[in-house]
Amino acid sequence: MAMNVGSPDESGGQAPLADINTTPLVDVMLVLLIIFLITVPVVIQTVPLTLPKVVNLPTTTKPENVLLSVDQSCNTYWGQQKINSKQELLDRSVAALRAEIARQKAAGSKAELPEVHIRGDANMEYRCVGGVIYTLQRAGFQKIGFISEPPAGTVTER
């Protein structure tokens, strides 16, 4: 077994070896890679969830749909008219739902319940719209949706 110490120089002696031994560097990097592969799953702990896939569909506005708006001060508006209390919202919702069901029965068409579209201010608290949703569910509405502004530059196809 021989060992190369260097190459002969002009004086006949041995010149120092200029090559770097990369084996220790590779060994250290492999050890670090194994350590990171083991520790990263332990450090990152998440609850397993199936997140919804977001699809932006344009809304079809029907005359029987109810359009509500909730501003950042928790004021609720039916169209452009301000609703002063949750009881007023409940009474108005029940009346609108009954009137639409009666209209559809008179027309002889299949009873399809109207939808509620809620436009909420981006700076409002969730409790504001949560109370509106609860009241609408008590009134009997089954389809409640949120109207949002799509991000700039997105194109929605039908």
C-alpha positions as CSV (number, residue, x, y, z in Angstrom):
1,M,0.0,0.0,0.0
2,A,1.6,3.3,-1.1
3,M,0.8,6.8,-0.2
4,N,1.2,9.9,-2.4
5,V,2.7,12.7,-0.4
6,G,3.4,15.1,-3.2
7,S,5.2,15.4,-6.5
8,P,8.9,15.9,-7.0
9,D,9.9,19.6,-7.5
10,E,12.9,21.0,-9.3
11,S,15.2,20.5,-6.4
12,G,14.4,16.8,-6.3
13,G,12.4,17.1,-3.0
14,Q,8.8,16.5,-2.5
15,A,6.4,19.4,-3.0
16,P,3.4,19.6,-0.6
17,L,0.2,18.1,-1.8
18,A,-2.3,20.8,-2.9
19,D,-5.5,18.6,-3.1
20,I,-8.1,18.9,-0.3
21,N,-9.5,15.7,1.2
22,T,-13.3,16.1,0.9
23,T,-14.2,12.9,2.6
24,P,-14.6,14.4,6.1
25,L,-16.7,17.2,4.6
26,V,-19.0,14.7,2.9
27,D,-19.3,12.7,6.0
28,V,-20.3,15.7,8.1
29,M,-22.9,16.8,5.5
30,L,-24.5,13.3,5.4
31,V,-24.7,13.3,9.2
32,L,-26.3,16.7,9.2
33,L,-28.8,15.6,6.5
34,I,-29.8,12.6,8.6
35,I,-30.2,14.7,11.7
36,F,-32.5,17.2,9.9
37,L,-34.5,14.4,8.3
38,I,-35.2,12.9,11.7
39,T,-35.9,16.1,13.6
40,V,-38.0,18.1,11.2
41,P,-41.1,15.9,11.4
42,V,-40.8,15.9,15.2
43,V,-40.6,19.7,15.3
44,I,-43.5,20.4,12.9
45,Q,-46.7,19.2,14.5
46,T,-49.9,19.8,12.7
47,V,-53.5,18.6,12.9
48,P,-54.3,16.5,9.9
49,L,-57.0,18.3,7.9
50,T,-58.4,18.2,4.4
51,L,-58.6,21.8,3.4
52,P,-61.3,22.9,1.0
53,K,-60.4,23.6,-2.6
54,V,-61.2,27.2,-3.5
55,V,-63.2,27.7,-6.6
56,N,-64.5,31.2,-7.5
57,L,-67.8,30.9,-9.2
58,P,-69.7,33.9,-10.3
59,T,-73.0,34.3,-8.5
60,T,-76.2,34.2,-10.4
61,T,-78.4,37.0,-9.1
62,K,-82.1,36.0,-8.9
63,P,-84.8,38.4,-7.9
64,E,-85.9,36.2,-5.0
65,N,-82.4,36.1,-3.4
66,V,-81.9,38.2,-0.3
67,L,-78.9,40.5,-0.3
68,L,-77.6,41.4,3.2
69,S,-74.6,43.7,4.1
70,V,-72.8,43.8,7.4
71,D,-70.5,46.8,8.0
72,Q,-67.6,47.0,10.4
73,S,-69.8,48.4,13.2
74,C,-72.1,45.3,13.1
75,N,-74.9,47.2,11.3
76,T,-77.0,44.9,9.1
77,Y,-78.6,46.1,5.9
78,W,-81.3,44.4,3.9
79,G,-80.6,45.7,0.5
80,Q,-80.1,49.4,1.3
81,Q,-82.4,49.5,4.3
82,K,-80.8,49.3,7.8
83,I,-82.1,46.5,10.1
84,N,-82.3,47.7,13.7
85,S,-82.5,44.5,15.7
86,K,-82.1,40.7,15.4
87,Q,-85.8,40.3,15.9
88,E,-86.5,42.6,13.0
89,L,-84.1,40.6,10.8
90,L,-85.8,37.3,11.9
91,D,-89.4,38.7,11.3
92,R,-88.4,40.1,7.9
93,S,-86.6,36.9,6.9
94,V,-89.5,34.6,7.8
95,A,-91.9,36.9,5.9
96,A,-89.7,37.0,2.8
97,L,-89.3,33.2,2.9
98,R,-93.0,32.6,3.3
99,A,-93.9,35.1,0.5
100,E,-91.4,33.4,-1.9
101,I,-92.8,29.9,-1.1
102,A,-96.4,31.1,-1.6
103,R,-95.4,32.8,-4.9
104,Q,-93.8,29.6,-6.2
105,K,-96.8,27.5,-5.2
106,A,-99.1,29.9,-7.0
107,A,-97.0,29.6,-10.1
108,G,-97.0,25.9,-9.9
109,S,-93.2,25.6,-10.0
110,K,-91.0,23.4,-8.0
111,A,-90.4,25.0,-4.6
112,E,-86.8,26.2,-4.6
113,L,-85.8,28.2,-1.5
114,P,-84.1,31.5,-2.2
115,E,-80.5,32.1,-1.2
116,V,-79.0,34.7,1.1
117,H,-75.9,36.5,-0.1
118,I,-74.0,38.3,2.6
119,R,-71.5,41.0,1.9
120,G,-69.3,41.6,4.9
121,D,-66.8,44.3,5.5
122,A,-63.2,43.1,5.7
123,N,-62.6,44.8,9.0
124,M,-65.6,43.5,10.9
125,E,-65.5,41.0,13.7
126,Y,-66.7,37.4,13.0
127,R,-69.4,37.7,15.7
128,C,-71.2,40.3,13.6
129,V,-71.8,38.0,10.6
130,G,-72.2,34.9,12.9
131,G,-75.3,36.4,14.6
132,V,-76.8,37.2,11.2
133,I,-76.2,33.6,9.9
134,Y,-77.7,32.2,13.1
135,T,-80.8,34.4,12.7
136,L,-81.2,33.4,9.0
137,Q,-81.0,29.7,9.9
138,R,-83.7,30.1,12.5
139,A,-85.8,31.8,9.8
140,G,-85.5,28.7,7.6
141,F,-82.9,29.7,5.0
142,Q,-80.8,26.8,3.9
143,K,-78.4,28.4,1.4
144,I,-76.3,31.2,2.8
145,G,-73.3,32.5,0.8
146,F,-70.7,35.2,1.0
147,I,-70.0,37.7,-1.6
148,S,-66.3,38.6,-1.9
149,E,-64.1,40.6,-4.2
150,P,-61.8,38.4,-6.3
151,P,-58.1,39.2,-6.1
152,A,-56.8,41.6,-8.7
153,G,-55.8,40.1,-12.0
154,T,-57.9,36.9,-11.7
155,V,-60.2,35.8,-14.5
156,T,-63.3,33.8,-13.8
157,E,-64.6,31.6,-16.6
158,R,-68.2,30.4,-16.8
